[in-house]
């Protein structure tokens, strides 16, 4: 089966909300062996929506439409789909009763337009909405399935996973499995990575390889298709072996195990504690670490010390050191890391200082960053970066370089902190 997804809502076109539904649906369909060839977004306009549905119906086996099932006048999806399919709408009894019961139990007045949410395409398969009011529905016409799902993700996601996909999988005549694995790389750019595996990318069939650049790092998604999941997994493993020979030196993890998850997992597994002193990054490193559940097991604390006065009074960085070497220097970075480690009695201290820009600082080029580390009973070291991009991108990149350096140090006693 080949599918395409149409997201309905002017708020999507205006950028007021992100189209996360399409991403979620595509991922779940791929796992079920259903191809997704097109994504579309259309506003709350009946004629444009009708054109989009008509085009989709000519080229896809499954047309999935999300959004526009609500009670207001700009919710036009069901009416437009009915017009395209030349069918009528009728009330789904179970959904209408659930809506009426909700207003009765909450003591709220049920306006007439709320009944609209219980309308469904005639002779369609109805999917009850356990997390909202508007049901989903599926109607097949001329061998094309039209699937209408609610727009709110908290309603759409469980409906898709718990009801729609089991229904579609049961209908599939021939089942194939899709298996994907993501390789995560750091320290190499997307263009450089692609150039090193260009021949592999050119010859790919099954599995396929899709490079993707994220903030400061690169991923390769390797996807295989097979009737048997084990066979697909074997194809993936073979391709990873080939890629490892070319670019394995830069691969630090797989799938959801990104830099943040990797460093926090290492800290917890090794029973290490860490504290951060941040100037350039303004607390971003400690904020990222604290975003992971269980961070209190390894995050001792952190300080943001932008000014030289703060570096002296809060951290205890010597004034003569700042006077001689400046705040953006290896000496300052290492001292900051050492002082914050001692202040919080942690096993590791890390520091970030630099010039985010725009513009140079005291003759130091914009984008210059020093990251320092202090390990109890071990090394005190630092390394220098020259980063490009806007101010916040430099801060994000600096934090990721810090995490990567710590991963290399903890796992292999190598990397930028070990010369």
C-alpha positions as CSV (number, residue, x, y, z in Angstrom):
1,X,0.0,0.0,0.0
2,X,1.2,3.5,-0.8
3,X,-0.1,6.3,1.3
4,X,0.0,10.1,1.5
5,X,-0.8,12.5,4.3
6,X,-2.8,15.7,4.1
7,X,-2.7,17.9,7.2
8,X,-5.6,20.5,7.4
9,X,-5.4,23.8,9.2
10,X,-4.5,27.4,8.4
11,X,-2.5,27.5,11.7
12,X,-0.1,25.0,10.1
13,X,0.5,27.2,7.1
14,X,0.9,30.3,9.3
15,X,3.6,28.5,11.3
16,X,1.6,28.8,14.5
17,X,2.0,25.1,15.2
18,X,4.3,22.4,13.7
19,X,3.0,19.5,11.6
20,X,4.1,16.8,14.0
21,X,1.2,14.6,13.0
22,X,2.7,13.9,9.6
23,X,6.0,12.9,11.2
24,X,4.3,10.5,13.6
25,X,2.0,8.9,11.0
26,X,4.9,8.4,8.5
27,X,7.0,6.7,11.1
28,X,4.2,4.3,12.2
29,X,3.2,3.5,8.6
30,X,6.9,2.7,7.7
31,X,7.0,0.3,10.6
32,X,3.9,-1.4,9.1
33,X,5.4,-1.7,5.7
34,X,3.2,1.1,4.2
35,X,5.0,3.6,1.9
36,X,4.4,7.3,2.3
37,X,5.2,9.2,-0.9
38,X,3.6,12.6,-0.3
39,X,2.9,15.1,2.5
40,X,0.6,18.1,1.9
41,X,-0.6,20.9,4.1
42,X,-3.8,22.8,3.1
43,X,-5.6,25.6,4.9
44,X,-9.2,25.8,6.0
45,X,-10.5,26.4,2.5
46,X,-13.0,24.0,0.9
47,X,-12.0,24.4,-2.7
48,X,-8.2,24.0,-2.1
49,X,-8.9,21.0,0.2
50,X,-11.1,19.4,-2.4
51,X,-8.4,19.8,-5.1
52,X,-5.8,18.3,-2.7
53,X,-8.0,15.3,-1.9
54,X,-8.8,14.8,-5.6
55,X,-5.1,14.8,-6.5
56,X,-4.3,12.4,-3.7
57,X,-7.0,10.0,-4.6
58,X,-5.6,9.5,-8.1
59,X,-2.1,8.5,-7.0
60,X,-2.3,6.8,-3.6
61,X,-3.9,3.7,-2.1
62,X,-4.5,5.4,1.3
63,X,-5.3,9.1,1.7
64,X,-4.9,10.1,5.3
65,X,-6.3,13.5,6.3
66,X,-5.7,14.9,9.8
67,X,-7.5,17.9,11.3
68,X,-10.7,19.8,10.5
69,X,-13.1,17.4,12.3
70,X,-14.1,19.9,15.0
71,X,-17.4,21.8,15.7
72,X,-16.6,25.2,14.1
73,X,-17.4,26.5,10.7
74,X,-13.8,26.3,9.5
75,X,-13.7,22.6,10.2
76,X,-14.5,21.4,6.7
77,X,-12.7,18.1,6.3
78,X,-15.7,15.7,6.6
79,X,-17.9,17.9,4.4
80,X,-15.2,18.2,1.7
81,X,-14.4,14.5,1.8
82,X,-18.1,13.7,1.4
83,X,-18.3,16.0,-1.6
84,X,-15.4,14.3,-3.2
85,X,-16.7,10.8,-2.5
86,X,-20.3,11.8,-3.4
87,X,-21.7,10.5,-0.2
88,X,-23.7,11.9,2.7
89,X,-22.9,12.4,6.4
90,X,-24.7,10.8,9.3
91,X,-24.4,10.8,13.0
92,X,-22.4,8.0,14.7
93,X,-24.7,7.0,17.5
94,X,-21.9,6.0,20.0
95,X,-19.9,9.2,19.4
96,X,-23.0,11.4,19.7
97,X,-24.0,9.7,23.0
98,X,-20.5,10.2,24.4
99,X,-20.5,13.9,23.5
100,X,-23.9,14.4,25.1
101,X,-22.8,12.4,28.2
102,X,-19.7,14.6,28.5
103,X,-21.7,17.8,28.7
104,X,-24.2,16.3,31.1
105,X,-21.4,15.1,33.5
106,X,-19.5,18.4,33.4
107,X,-22.7,20.5,33.8
108,X,-21.8,22.5,30.7
109,X,-24.2,23.7,28.0
110,X,-23.9,21.7,24.8
111,X,-24.3,24.0,21.8
112,X,-25.9,22.6,18.6
113,X,-22.6,22.8,16.7
114,X,-21.0,20.2,19.0
115,X,-23.2,17.5,17.5
116,X,-21.3,18.1,14.2
117,X,-18.3,16.3,15.7
118,X,-20.3,13.0,15.7
119,X,-20.9,13.2,11.9
120,X,-19.2,10.5,9.8
121,X,-19.1,9.5,6.2
122,X,-21.9,7.1,5.4
123,X,-21.0,3.4,5.3
124,X,-17.5,4.1,6.7
125,X,-15.6,2.2,9.4
126,X,-15.7,4.4,12.5
127,X,-12.9,4.6,15.1
128,X,-14.1,5.8,18.4
129,X,-12.3,8.7,20.0
130,X,-11.3,7.7,23.5
131,X,-9.4,10.9,24.1
132,X,-11.7,13.5,22.6
133,X,-15.0,13.9,20.8
134,X,-14.6,13.7,17.0
135,X,-14.3,10.0,15.8
136,X,-12.0,8.9,13.0
137,X,-13.4,7.1,10.0
138,X,-12.2,5.1,6.9
139,X,-14.1,4.8,3.7
140,X,-13.0,2.9,0.6
141,X,-14.0,4.1,-2.9
142,X,-12.7,2.6,-6.1
143,X,-9.9,0.8,-4.3
144,X,-8.7,3.9,-2.5
145,X,-9.0,4.2,1.3
146,X,-9.8,7.6,2.7
147,X,-8.9,7.9,6.4
148,X,-10.0,10.9,8.4
149,X,-8.3,11.4,11.8
150,X,-8.6,14.1,14.4
151,X,-6.0,16.9,14.4
152,X,-5.0,17.1,18.1
153,X,-2.0,14.8,18.5
154,X,-3.2,13.5,21.9
155,X,-6.3,12.2,20.1
156,X,-4.8,11.2,16.8
157,X,-1.8,9.1,18.1
158,X,-3.6,6.6,20.2
159,X,-6.4,6.2,17.6
160,X,-3.8,5.5,14.9
161,X,-1.8,3.0,17.0
162,X,-4.5,1.2,18.8
163,X,-7.3,1.1,16.2
164,X,-6.3,2.2,12.6
165,X,-3.0,0.3,12.2
166,X,-4.3,-3.0,13.4
167,X,-7.2,-2.6,11.0
168,X,-5.0,-1.8,8.1
169,X,-2.5,-4.6,8.9
170,X,-5.4,-7.1,9.0
171,X,-6.4,-6.0,5.6
172,X,-3.0,-6.2,3.9
173,X,-2.7,-9.1,1.5
174,X,1.0,-9.3,1.8
175,X,2.9,-8.1,4.8
176,X,6.4,-6.8,4.8
177,X,8.4,-5.5,7.7
178,X,10.3,-2.2,7.8
179,X,13.3,-2.0,10.1
180,X,15.4,1.1,10.6
181,X,18.5,1.9,12.6
182,X,20.0,5.3,13.0
183,X,23.8,5.8,13.2
184,X,24.8,9.0,15.0
185,X,28.0,10.9,14.1
186,X,29.9,13.8,15.6
187,X,33.0,15.6,14.5
188,X,32.3,15.3,10.8
189,X,30.1,17.4,8.6
190,X,27.2,16.1,6.4
191,X,29.1,16.9,3.1
192,X,32.3,15.2,4.3
193,X,30.4,12.2,5.5
194,X,28.4,11.8,2.3
195,X,31.6,12.2,0.2
196,X,33.2,9.2,2.1
197,X,30.2,6.9,1.4
198,X,29.2,8.4,-2.0
199,X,29.5,5.1,-3.8
200,X,27.4,3.3,-1.2
201,X,24.7,6.0,-1.4
202,X,24.7,5.7,-5.2
203,X,24.3,1.9,-5.3
204,X,21.8,1.6,-2.4
205,X,18.7,-0.5,-3.0
206,X,17.7,-2.5,0.1
207,X,18.6,-1.3,2.6
208,X,18.5,2.4,1.9
209,X,20.5,5.1,3.6
210,X,19.2,8.6,4.3
211,X,21.7,11.2,5.7
212,X,20.3,14.0,7.9
213,X,22.1,16.9,9.4
214,X,21.0,18.0,12.9
215,X,22.3,20.8,15.1
216,X,26.0,20.2,15.0
217,X,25.8,16.5,14.2
218,X,24.9,14.1,11.4
219,X,22.8,10.9,11.3
220,X,22.4,8.1,8.8
221,X,19.1,6.2,8.8
222,X,19.5,2.7,7.4
223,X,16.2,1.2,6.4
224,X,15.5,-2.4,5.2
225,X,12.4,-4.0,4.0
226,X,11.6,-7.7,4.2
227,X,8.7,-10.1,4.9
228,X,10.6,-11.3,7.9
229,X,11.9,-8.8,10.5
230,X,15.0,-11.0,11.3
231,X,16.0,-10.8,7.6
232,X,15.6,-7.0,7.6
233,X,17.7,-6.8,10.8
234,X,20.5,-8.9,9.1
235,X,20.5,-6.5,6.1
236,X,20.9,-3.6,8.4
237,X,23.7,-5.2,10.4
238,X,25.6,-5.9,7.1
239,X,25.3,-2.3,6.0
240,X,26.5,-1.0,9.4
241,X,29.6,-3.2,9.1
242,X,30.3,-1.6,5.7
243,X,29.7,1.9,7.0
244,X,31.8,1.3,10.1
245,X,34.8,0.5,7.9
246,X,34.5,4.0,6.3
247,X,33.3,6.3,9.0
248,X,32.9,4.3,12.2
249,X,35.5,6.5,13.9
250,X,32.9,9.3,14.1
251,X,30.0,7.2,15.1
252,X,29.1,7.6,18.8
253,X,25.7,6.0,19.1
254,X,22.6,4.5,17.6
255,X,18.9,5.3,17.4
256,X,17.6,7.5,20.3
257,X,20.9,7.4,22.1
258,X,22.0,10.9,21.2
259,X,24.8,12.9,22.9
260,X,22.6,13.9,25.8
261,X,21.3,10.5,26.5
262,X,24.7,8.9,26.0
263,X,26.5,11.2,28.5
264,X,23.8,11.0,31.2
265,X,23.7,7.2,30.8
266,X,27.5,7.1,31.2
267,X,27.5,9.3,34.3
268,X,24.8,7.2,35.9
269,X,26.4,3.8,35.0
270,X,29.9,5.0,36.2
271,X,28.4,6.6,39.3
272,X,30.0,9.9,38.4
273,X,28.9,13.4,39.5
274,X,29.4,16.6,37.5
275,X,29.1,20.3,37.9
276,X,29.3,23.0,35.3
277,X,30.6,26.6,35.1
278,X,29.2,28.4,32.1
279,X,29.9,31.8,30.6
280,X,29.3,31.5,26.9
281,X,26.5,28.9,27.2
282,X,24.6,30.6,30.0
283,X,23.5,27.5,31.8
284,X,22.5,25.6,28.6
285,X,24.7,22.6,29.5
286,X,23.3,22.1,33.0
287,X,19.8,22.7,31.6
288,X,20.2,19.9,29.1
289,X,21.6,17.5,31.7
290,X,18.7,18.4,34.0
291,X,16.1,17.7,31.3
292,X,16.7,13.9,31.7
293,X,14.8,12.1,34.4
294,X,17.1,11.0,37.2
295,X,19.6,13.9,36.7
296,X,19.8,14.4,40.5
297,X,21.9,11.2,40.6
298,X,24.8,12.8,38.8
299,X,24.3,16.6,38.4
300,X,25.7,18.2,41.5
301,X,25.0,21.8,40.3
302,X,26.1,24.6,38.1
303,X,26.8,28.3,37.9
304,X,26.5,30.9,35.2
305,X,29.3,33.5,35.4
306,X,29.3,35.8,32.5
307,X,31.2,38.7,33.9
308,X,34.8,38.7,35.1
309,X,33.6,39.9,38.5
310,X,31.3,36.9,38.8
311,X,34.0,34.5,37.8
312,X,36.1,35.9,40.6
313,X,33.5,36.4,43.3
314,X,31.3,33.3,42.6
315,X,33.8,30.8,41.4
316,X,37.0,32.1,42.8
317,X,38.9,32.5,39.6
318,X,42.1,34.5,40.5
319,X,42.0,38.1,39.3
320,X,45.6,38.0,38.2
321,X,44.8,34.9,36.0
322,X,42.0,36.9,34.3
323,X,44.3,39.9,33.9
324,X,47.1,37.9,32.4
325,X,45.3,35.5,30.1
326,X,41.7,36.9,29.8
327,X,38.4,35.2,30.2
328,X,38.5,33.5,26.8
329,X,41.5,31.3,27.3
330,X,42.6,27.8,28.1
331,X,43.9,29.0,31.5
332,X,40.5,30.5,32.5
333,X,38.5,27.5,31.2
334,X,40.6,25.0,33.2
335,X,40.5,27.1,36.3
336,X,36.7,27.5,36.0
337,X,36.3,23.7,35.6
338,X,38.5,23.1,38.7
339,X,36.8,25.7,40.8
340,X,33.3,24.5,40.1
341,X,34.3,20.9,40.7
342,X,35.6,21.8,44.1
343,X,32.7,24.1,44.9
344,X,30.1,21.3,44.4
345,X,32.4,18.5,45.5
346,X,31.8,16.6,42.3
347,X,34.0,14.2,40.5
348,X,34.0,16.1,37.2
349,X,33.9,19.8,36.5
350,X,33.2,21.3,33.0
351,X,33.4,24.9,31.9
352,X,32.5,26.9,28.8
353,X,33.8,30.3,27.9
354,X,34.1,32.1,24.6
355,X,32.9,34.8,22.2
356,X,29.3,34.1,20.9
357,X,29.2,37.4,19.0
358,X,28.2,39.2,17.0
359,X,31.7,40.7,16.6
360,X,35.1,40.0,18.1
361,X,35.9,40.6,21.8
362,X,39.2,42.2,22.8
363,X,40.8,41.0,19.6
364,X,39.6,37.5,20.0
365,X,37.6,36.3,16.9
366,X,33.9,35.7,17.2
367,X,33.2,32.0,17.5
368,X,36.3,31.3,19.7
369,X,35.3,28.8,22.4
370,X,37.3,27.2,25.2
371,X,35.9,24.1,27.0
372,X,37.6,23.0,30.2
373,X,37.4,19.9,32.3
374,X,38.7,18.9,35.7
375,X,38.5,15.3,37.0
376,X,39.1,14.5,40.6
377,X,42.5,12.9,41.1
378,X,43.0,13.1,37.4
379,X,43.4,15.6,34.5
380,X,42.8,19.3,34.2
381,X,42.6,20.1,30.5
382,X,40.9,22.2,27.8
383,X,40.4,22.4,24.1
384,X,39.6,25.2,21.7
385,X,36.9,25.5,19.1
386,X,36.3,28.0,16.2
387,X,32.5,27.9,15.6
388,X,30.4,29.4,12.9
389,X,26.7,30.3,12.8
390,X,24.5,32.6,14.8
391,X,24.9,33.2,18.5
392,X,22.5,30.5,19.7
393,X,23.8,27.9,17.2
394,X,27.3,28.5,18.6
395,X,26.0,27.9,22.1
396,X,24.3,24.7,21.1
397,X,27.4,23.5,19.2
398,X,29.6,24.2,22.2
399,X,27.4,22.2,24.6
400,X,27.4,19.2,22.1
401,X,31.2,19.4,21.8
402,X,31.5,19.4,25.6
403,X,29.2,16.3,25.8
404,X,31.1,14.6,23.1
405,X,34.5,15.3,24.8
406,X,33.2,13.9,28.1
407,X,31.9,10.8,26.3
408,X,35.3,10.2,24.7
409,X,37.1,10.8,28.0
410,X,34.9,8.6,30.1
411,X,34.5,5.7,27.6
412,X,37.9,5.5,26.1
413,X,40.2,8.0,27.9
414,X,40.7,9.7,24.6
415,X,39.3,12.6,22.6
416,X,39.8,16.4,22.8
417,X,40.5,16.5,26.5
418,X,43.3,14.0,26.2
419,X,46.3,15.1,24.1
